């Protein structure tokens, strides 16, 4: 029969009469012991050998123990130095004795702690005495050490002494599994019939496969446990992955994606949202006004008129407007959008994809721009998740139910609704959720039902509820990032991006 | 978010709930929407407020709201007022930019330290919010006993040099006059100073004057208020020292000037309610405009008609009319149920004069919801069927991004804002060059940071910045971004052409044109478009190793080996091959 090289060597070397240990076989075959063990088990499976296992206990010296075999136990050396200093008659000064003993460092403490225990003498007030009757030559610990230096079998020694040596870290007890191999009758038969060594090959080749040779070859073993060289490959950006996930969830909930300009007229960004023109958020420090170009070309004139009227007079019979100036030039001014609610306004107005009939659900996950201070949690530009539902007769309960479903998809539960104020929604709520890992209550979004002063000019005569949330906030909540600048922007750390766990 | 400081002891005293612990108060305040942010050094609460309920900008207003919440107060309460004795006469010389004034006299006020601090804070917070940093409305509070009003001087006559004339103020009626003066037309001693200054000097030499100088600098005449003794207030900048309010003041004159009568009248109402809560008596003031006479404060209520059906729809619950009336009273409103012409239940809801935020019936419904407790409502998923879907552009972007990732590129996400230096100069480009990426920039007005002054016109500069910041990381660094880029284009409605650009760089020791070409080919092949690369020049790339990306016959981008001077500029020590083109070309 053909056997791989190692198996052939083991079965040929082992004997049918006498069990041989793996170590012996390894020495005889010149194979590593683990290869012999592996081969022996494979041969056992084929019924060619029997493997017997038992556990042996051995006691071996530690490095420290071996040192004491050569130099003597520290307490013995201390005793000998003490006797030499005459401490068997009169107490001798400690410093002098230790100096004479050549003991150094921790050995001094070891010597002192064992000296009295073994009755070699006493140490008191910096002086040392030696018991003249003590016999260091008969020290059982020293004798046991010498014996164990010659043989790792401790069975002839007193357990107490070996225990004591183990406590002193001078010896170590080890249990080893000894495997012994003996050739079976079937093995003998096969040996008689003749065993051939199969060839080993490095790689599967087309010739090997087409010739059928693969059936008779042995494949050289690899070190399958070793690390391979690192490859990074490509990966979708972690924030993008999070955005994709949000989009998937929203599409699953029946939302359609919106799309529109980043540079837009303040009309769409703010005026259509019933934001008074003197609102603090519309002053320079919050918004990125454009220096060039400055003004939008065209706004729908009738819509501009309706929006202006809503700002000045409000809507409805007893509605009131703002007591704020309203200027079309300001409405035409271009800026980077501060929120993607500008897209909602464009879609609701019918200007984007035509008039919308309820029910509708729309969303976007797109960049917005805020003139804020850069810090670990604030960027000048970030992604806003914007979503809205248009239907007849929506209540705040519908709004709450929608958010619970949405946030539950990201492991954020126990949503709390804090009544809040927004110029373009009423009622309005700040949303708080429980952090999935820290358990903290954190703000996760802003929401509400669009005001009639926003909807009527846009030509919407049913209810629309909406909400917004920073995607980066969701990412940080979900994955615990502490500085968003490591992730988003040109200061990003490629290693961090390469090493970041994927999301799903 | 703005905050207001509230002393918990004062809150206990003004609500009459001495038994409330600080923690209980914090909970109750959260219920009002006032979030506890922390404590000041003196131990008072710092509360975050939403900028709608400006009547809660002081401890008196917060206490009033709590009393409604506790059920200690119900319905609408309006303080009584005494008939006017004083007149504010508005002179024709008043600057056109700031024509409006209002005022009230407060008598019998007991101003201890706490009450004075609260009044000062209320004034500051009203300035910051409704007053729009004093531009729209500015408050001046004076010690009435320091004013002499029997025979107010004709200040405008003095400043303009006109002949004295008869004013509408009659003999015996105490009068102060709101006028316009030449910037250097008169002198007074402002607060926090012991020197006489002209208004113009105040703007130059006084700390507060400098701060608010921009509000009046362009005026021909500066606003000023006079009594018999002379100029005592320079709104909206600073009061005179003569009428300064102290803890000894028992009678006050409150005046407000601004650009809108309604706004300053409402600010005045908030102040009057706060002082009335401290036991003061409000006395009306006559405001005499050249063509009109007003009596202020205007503490009249207004009404909103609210339909029962809308209340039920928005809250999503069934309610009896009695419950709605009860909720209204608990919210500090008053509601009377009736029927409209269609026979539906409607409420006439009375709104107290300190409320500035009730514009529409929905604001009343929000109040009813708060009184009911929004968190008592059971969430439900709306029973509305719609079909979801992605925008075509976003699907296109994803498909291209997946291919790039499959080709081994690390997907990046960079800022859309950049500086001119990064976008052009460091890539050896000039804005307006006839080269890909050199379009005219859409620029930010008065940029906050010199690193973010425009929208990037292409993404390659961002990718090179990432390479520059990661030279200590392992190579190869093959990076790609499908991202936003924009440039000025007069033919667009917004004058800005916005696009998604596909940019990629390959940086490693033997990166070459061919590597970039291979990835570009793979993209083109997968989208089934015709790709040609025709030799071209581009300052960012090495001559002879640069081509225009031509897809389906149209020039849409650039490909090449990045020029060594650009590499060195970015501290790069490896070759970089790159390409960039418009995503739309793959459509």
Interface residues (C-beta under 8 A of the other chain):
Chain A: X230 X232 X233 X234 X235 X236 X237 X239 X240 X244 X247 X250 X251 X252 X253 X254 X255 X256 X257 X258 X259 X261 X262 X263 X264 X265 X278 X280 X284 X285 X288 X289 X290 X291 X292 X293 X295 X296 X297 X298 X314 X315 X316 X317 X318 X319 X320 X321 X322 X323 X324 X334 X336 X359 X360 X361 X367 X369 X371 X374 X379 X380 X381 X389 X391 X393 X394 X395 X396 X397 X398 X400 X401 X402 X403 X404 X405 X415 X416 X417 X418 X419 X420 X421 X426 X427 X428 X429 X449 X451 X452 X453 X463 X487 X488 X489 X490 X491 X492 X493 X494 X495 X497 X498
Chain B: X30 X33 X35 X50 X51 X52 X53 X132 X135 X136 X260 X262 X263 X302 X303 X304 X305 X313 X314 X315 X316 X317 X357 X358 X359 X360 X361 X362 X363 X365 X366 X369 X370 X374 X375 X377 X378 X379 X380 X381 X382 X384 X385 X386 X387 X388 X389 X390 X391 X393 X394 X398 X401 X402 X404 X405 X406 X407 X408 X409 X410 X411 X412 X413 X414 X415 X416 X417 X440 X441 X442 X443 X444 X445 X446 X448 X449 X452 X455 X462 X465 X466 X469 X470 X473 X474 X477 X478 X479 X480 X484 X486 X488 X490 X492 X493 X494 X495 X496 X498
